[in-house]
Amino acid sequence: MKIFFKSIAVIAIMAIGACTQNQETKTESAVSDVKLTGQSGVQDDVSAKNIVGIAAGSADHTTLVAAVKAAEYLDVLSNAGPFTVFAPVNAGFDKLPAGTVETLLKPENKDALRNILEYHVAVAVFKPGAFKDGQKLGMVNGDMITISVKDGKVIINGNSEIVASIPATNGIIHVVTEVLLPPAK
């Protein structure tokens, strides 16, 4: 009798195990067929964007975005910040000597490209009204830029004018007319 009950118990355990395994397979199959609707499936076209999202959406900043990608700084500028980015428009890059941008985008010139890009970023938020004539700001690369304010216009390093300022979730972008070149070392 004991052997009979033990045999039944073993058969029952095996049957339950088989049912459970079959249920897990069905559950895994069902999950793989479900469209992701949680955080991983969110596409947000409504909320405010970070610095990278704003620049990537601007037709006037395609060269800057290409440079940020080549320097592998997309993730850095997507972080919480706060950052102030002086973002040159494509026309500003076009004013550089012929071949400069193409040369900087090459992998072997990543350090030089990073130095230039870091000269466009401050770790703080400087709103448009905060700029004063003669003010100096420390940039991420360790160099300083100089602000001039004349007739309501804000000029960086004597030649690059701020033409727009755009708040972002992780700082602010000041659209500038020229590429800022770090001082020679």
C-alpha positions as CSV (number, residue, x, y, z in Angstrom):
1,M,0.0,0.0,0.0
2,K,2.8,2.4,0.9
3,I,4.4,1.7,-2.5
4,F,1.1,2.4,-4.2
5,F,0.8,5.8,-2.5
6,K,4.4,6.7,-3.2
7,S,3.9,5.9,-6.9
8,I,0.8,8.0,-7.0
9,A,2.6,10.9,-5.3
10,V,5.6,10.7,-7.7
11,I,3.2,10.6,-10.7
12,A,1.3,13.6,-9.3
13,I,4.5,15.6,-8.8
14,M,5.6,14.8,-12.3
15,A,2.2,15.8,-13.8
16,I,2.2,19.1,-11.8
17,G,5.8,19.8,-13.0
18,A,4.8,19.2,-16.6
19,C,1.8,21.4,-16.3
20,T,3.9,24.2,-14.7
21,Q,6.6,23.9,-17.4
22,N,3.9,24.0,-20.2
23,Q,2.3,27.1,-18.5
24,E,5.7,28.9,-18.4
25,T,6.3,28.2,-22.1
26,K,2.8,29.6,-22.9
27,T,3.5,32.7,-20.7
28,E,6.9,33.3,-22.3
29,S,5.3,33.0,-25.7
30,A,2.5,35.4,-24.8
31,V,5.0,38.0,-23.4
32,S,7.0,37.9,-26.6
33,D,3.9,38.6,-28.6
34,V,2.9,41.6,-26.5
35,K,3.7,45.1,-27.7
36,L,5.8,46.9,-25.0
37,T,3.8,49.6,-23.3
38,G,5.9,50.3,-20.2
39,Q,8.9,52.7,-20.0
40,S,10.8,50.7,-22.6
41,G,8.0,51.3,-25.1
42,V,7.4,55.0,-24.5
43,Q,7.9,57.4,-27.3
44,D,7.7,60.9,-25.9
45,D,7.0,63.6,-28.4
46,V,5.4,65.9,-25.9
47,S,7.7,66.5,-23.0
48,A,10.5,69.0,-23.0
49,K,13.7,67.7,-24.6
50,N,17.3,67.6,-23.3
51,I,20.2,69.4,-25.1
52,V,20.9,66.5,-27.4
53,G,17.2,66.1,-28.3
54,I,16.9,69.8,-29.2
55,A,20.1,69.9,-31.3
56,A,19.1,66.7,-33.1
57,G,15.8,68.2,-34.0
58,S,17.4,71.4,-35.5
59,A,18.1,71.6,-39.2
60,D,20.6,74.4,-38.3
61,H,22.7,72.1,-36.1
62,T,23.4,69.0,-38.2
63,T,27.2,69.7,-38.3
64,L,27.3,70.1,-34.5
65,V,25.3,66.9,-33.9
66,A,27.7,65.0,-36.3
67,A,30.6,66.4,-34.3
68,V,29.0,65.4,-31.0
69,K,28.4,61.9,-32.3
70,A,32.0,61.6,-33.7
71,A,33.4,62.7,-30.3
72,E,31.1,60.2,-28.6
73,Y,29.5,62.8,-26.4
74,L,25.8,62.1,-27.1
75,D,25.4,60.3,-23.7
76,V,27.4,63.0,-21.8
77,L,25.2,65.8,-23.1
78,S,22.1,63.7,-22.4
79,N,23.0,63.5,-18.7
80,A,21.3,65.6,-16.0
81,G,23.7,68.5,-16.3
82,P,23.2,71.3,-15.7
83,F,24.9,72.5,-18.9
84,T,25.1,75.7,-20.9
85,V,25.9,74.9,-24.5
86,F,27.0,77.5,-27.0
87,A,25.7,75.8,-30.1
88,P,27.2,77.0,-33.4
89,V,24.9,76.9,-36.5
90,N,25.9,75.1,-39.6
91,A,26.9,78.4,-41.3
92,G,29.4,79.0,-38.4
93,F,31.1,75.7,-39.3
94,D,31.1,76.7,-43.0
95,K,33.2,79.7,-42.1
96,L,36.1,77.5,-40.9
97,P,38.9,76.8,-43.4
98,A,38.0,74.2,-46.0
99,G,38.5,70.7,-44.8
100,T,38.6,71.6,-41.1
101,V,35.3,69.9,-40.2
102,E,36.1,66.8,-42.2
103,T,39.5,66.5,-40.6
104,L,38.1,66.9,-37.1
105,L,35.5,64.2,-37.7
106,K,38.1,61.6,-38.3
107,P,38.6,59.1,-35.5
108,E,42.3,59.9,-35.1
109,N,41.4,63.6,-34.4
110,K,38.9,62.8,-31.6
111,D,40.9,64.5,-28.9
112,A,41.1,67.8,-30.9
113,L,37.4,67.6,-31.6
114,R,36.6,67.0,-28.0
115,N,38.7,70.0,-26.9
116,I,36.7,72.2,-29.3
117,L,33.4,70.8,-28.3
118,E,34.3,71.2,-24.6
119,Y,35.1,74.8,-25.2
120,H,31.4,75.3,-26.1
121,V,30.1,73.9,-22.7
122,A,29.9,75.2,-19.2
123,V,28.8,73.2,-16.2
124,A,26.1,75.5,-15.0
125,V,23.0,77.2,-16.4
126,F,23.7,80.8,-17.6
127,K,20.4,82.4,-18.7
128,P,20.5,85.2,-21.2
129,G,20.0,87.9,-18.6
130,A,22.9,86.7,-16.6
131,F,25.6,87.8,-19.0
132,K,27.6,91.0,-18.2
133,D,30.0,92.9,-20.4
134,G,33.6,91.7,-19.7
135,Q,32.4,88.5,-17.9
136,K,34.6,85.4,-18.2
137,L,33.2,81.9,-18.0
138,G,35.1,78.7,-17.4
139,M,34.4,76.0,-20.0
140,V,34.7,72.3,-19.6
141,N,38.0,72.1,-21.4
142,G,39.6,74.4,-18.8
143,D,39.8,77.5,-20.9
144,M,37.8,80.7,-20.5
145,I,35.4,82.6,-22.9
146,T,34.8,86.3,-22.7
147,I,31.3,87.8,-22.9
148,S,30.6,91.3,-24.4
149,V,27.3,93.0,-24.2
150,K,26.7,95.9,-26.5
151,D,23.4,97.4,-27.6
152,G,21.5,94.4,-26.1
153,K,23.6,91.9,-28.1
154,V,25.6,89.2,-26.4
155,I,28.9,88.4,-28.2
156,I,31.3,85.6,-27.2
157,N,35.0,86.1,-27.7
158,G,34.4,89.2,-29.8
159,N,32.8,87.5,-32.8
160,S,30.1,84.9,-32.1
161,E,26.7,86.4,-31.4
162,I,24.0,84.7,-29.4
163,V,21.0,84.7,-31.7
164,A,18.6,82.5,-29.6
165,S,18.4,80.8,-26.2
166,I,16.5,77.6,-25.8
167,P,15.9,76.0,-22.3
168,A,16.4,72.3,-22.1
169,T,15.6,69.7,-19.4
170,N,19.3,69.5,-18.5
171,G,20.4,73.1,-19.1
172,I,20.2,75.7,-21.8
173,I,21.4,76.1,-25.4
174,H,22.6,79.5,-26.7
175,V,22.6,79.4,-30.5
176,V,25.7,81.2,-31.7
177,T,26.8,82.4,-35.1
178,E,30.5,81.2,-35.0
179,V,32.4,78.2,-33.9
180,L,34.4,79.0,-30.7
181,L,38.0,78.0,-31.1
182,P,40.0,77.4,-27.9
183,P,43.1,79.6,-27.4
184,A,46.3,78.0,-28.7
185,K,48.4,76.3,-26.0
